[in-house]
Amino acid sequence: MTRYAEYKPLTFHDAARRFTDGNDSPRAYLERCLETIAAREPIVKALTAINESGARADADASAARWKAGRPLSSIDGMPVGIKDLLETRDMPTEMGCAAMKGNFPKRDNAAVWALRQAGAVILAKTVTAELGGSHPGPTTNPFDPARTPGGSSSGSAAAVGANMVPMAIGTQVGGSIIRPAAYCGNFALKPTQGGINRGERLATSQSTHGPHANSLEDMWHSAIEMAKRCGGDRGALGLMGPDSLPAAIKPDRLIVLETEGWPDLDAATKTGFAQLLRALEAAGVSLIRRAEHPFVEILERAIASGRAVCNGITSWRTAGTSAECSTPRPTASAPVPRRPCSGPSR
């Protein structure tokens, strides 16, 4: 177990600066990740598959590009994990589901393809809750194995929190990127719907791809390099922005939302949240609560049944996917459909 107060996060953007002068290399960086995996994976249990030989070959190719002064992007050589709902050409995609054991499409999800095009090293698949739903996998919290890492992108968040990789891809319907990121001490981005192309992961309309990372820089670089290459979903405006992390902007005002989960919070959590709000106010940010403005109250009421609405849509889409899965599989001479039967995608 690592105490968070003593935690030094694994980052990539600063290490990459040393690749050009020979003081570090993508291969050496990868080997450090593999050492951490060997030490921590038996307890954290964040990974479902590791492609060590392929990762080493890709890291060596990246090292040659950095030495020649021609990296493909700012994340060239970055070891990454991929949530095991997303297809990877060199590792199985089993979706945390016994029925999908051995599923190996041998092709890349659009975002995975984009990462490879940017020079990232696809090192491992990360644990997901079963079919991206609510049944958890074996992953533990990297700071306390007795606690949950959150779901459904549990493996992605925990692998980053445990310093196994500096970045991993998660997916979200309700809270499956931002919740485990919070539990595991990550920075994470849940972009605007369709901001990063989901490729074959279109079974659930609310699903979104996003990166987990140990720094804002690595999170942003990964997201923008994917979006530059694979864009957004069909018909959606892809994530746009500068290659480097945009400058921070201090907000003048923030709305404080309680939402329907507020009554379920324990006293300690409410106390911690109140401390955070006081710190924001001390920094000169005005806070607007439901009791202070009628528009905030209207918004609170409008989203009061958000959980039920989200679950209803997901259940309806899952039923449609189940019908797809019950249809006969194509014959050997027939084309293989691009989108697999996959259940809910979170």
Secondary structure as GFF3:
##gff-version 3
##sequence-region A 1 346
A	DSSP	three_ten_helix	4	6	.	.	.	ID=ss1
A	DSSP	alpha_helix	13	16	.	.	.	ID=ss2
A	DSSP	alpha_helix	26	44	.	.	.	ID=ss3
A	DSSP	beta_strand	47	50	.	.	.	ID=ss4
A	DSSP	alpha_helix	52	67	.	.	.	ID=ss5
A	DSSP	beta_strand	79	83	.	.	.	ID=ss6
A	DSSP	three_ten_helix	98	100	.	.	.	ID=ss7
A	DSSP	alpha_helix	110	117	.	.	.	ID=ss8
A	DSSP	beta_strand	121	126	.	.	.	ID=ss9
A	DSSP	three_ten_helix	130	132	.	.	.	ID=ss10
A	DSSP	alpha_helix	154	161	.	.	.	ID=ss11
A	DSSP	beta_strand	167	172	.	.	.	ID=ss12
A	DSSP	alpha_helix	178	184	.	.	.	ID=ss13
A	DSSP	beta_strand	187	188	.	.	.	ID=ss14
A	DSSP	beta_strand	208	213	.	.	.	ID=ss15
A	DSSP	alpha_helix	216	230	.	.	.	ID=ss16
A	DSSP	beta_strand	253	255	.	.	.	ID=ss17
A	DSSP	three_ten_helix	262	264	.	.	.	ID=ss18
A	DSSP	alpha_helix	267	282	.	.	.	ID=ss19
A	DSSP	beta_strand	286	288	.	.	.	ID=ss20
A	DSSP	alpha_helix	294	302	.	.	.	ID=ss21
A	DSSP	alpha_helix	306	325	.	.	.	ID=ss22
###
